[in-house]
């Protein structure tokens, strides 16, 4: 039975006694003058609250995808939850400006008191990375220490649990692999797409070779670049080459999932593919905004402490720049644009397939 609700009081409902009583200034306790420690604590607490909200939304997206069948409404919900995460991420990037009103000298007033605590020990941040699907074997670490070794045992277990549970990356990959769109009976999408690509590449190569404004050296440079693009397409059309890239950690998304994602991007104008297309784009946004935060944080750190090591013992801004470069989750989805071809060159889908892909009703209202 539903419980009766009692009248609520703003302050109590929001548990403001505990929240507003949680800014404990070490400098005050130790008799050190450090006005900015209050800002430093509050900004970290605000970040952690937003991390909590992001994880709450992410969990619901993971639950929606952790099912045998993912229907249209699950995808719609996932998109709106990801939209919320994206808006929060923009705030996370923006509020670094507030922190930057603290000057490096202000920070030095209390920095030594924090040792060896560091954002490096943020459990929620690690759980977030793992739930999104950061590949543990690609993690950049320092001092040959596992990233979990910097936190307490109970925290380590939480992070480990998130590392072992299905991540959004894994679930998305499985969902893409299951999409029926690649099997069009009489229409061999992959073959037709390949001949359209061959034509486009031959055309691009011809344009370089025939360009009279280029010197011989310039032509050779451009042809070398072109060969690189051709190599990327080779791996797209050859599963063994694709798998070799996965082996070398140059690619992560499985062959079948890559094909399905590409088809969604190419035929995004078909009504039934609108939402899958939006979903892929939102994941790229989340990944990009996390990377932007990482760079922004690294730049702020380099201005704040220069080349000093971090309170957590890393090489500081150098370490942070490396994680910004390497800790991408949905980079393969972003890079799929390499394989887009103009709409005019796209193999035309037969009418009966368009009917299957669209919300098509005849004049009597039959599907
Ligand atoms: C004066 C401000 C700050 C400085 C100087 C600073 C410095 C650093 C440094 C040097 C690291 C690398 C680990 C280490 O050696 O300690 C780090 C990591 C980190 N910091 Fe900050 N930080 C600041 C503010 C923040 C804020 C406001 C947050 C928000 C939660 C934050 C979150 C993190 C996270 C999540 C990591 C781990 C990043 C990773 O391993 O990829 N930091 N920070």
Boltz pocket constraint, residues with backbone or C-beta under 6 A from the ligand:
constraints:
  - pocket:
      binder: B
      contacts: [[A, 40], [A, 43], [A, 44], [A, 47], [A, 48], [A, 99], [A, 107], [A, 117], [A, 118], [A, 119], [A, 120], [A, 121], [A, 122], [A, 125], [A, 297], [A, 300], [A, 301], [A, 304], [A, 305], [A, 308], [A, 309], [A, 310], [A, 311], [A, 312], [A, 313], [A, 314], [A, 315], [A, 316], [A, 317], [A, 319], [A, 320], [A, 323]]
      max_distance: 6.0
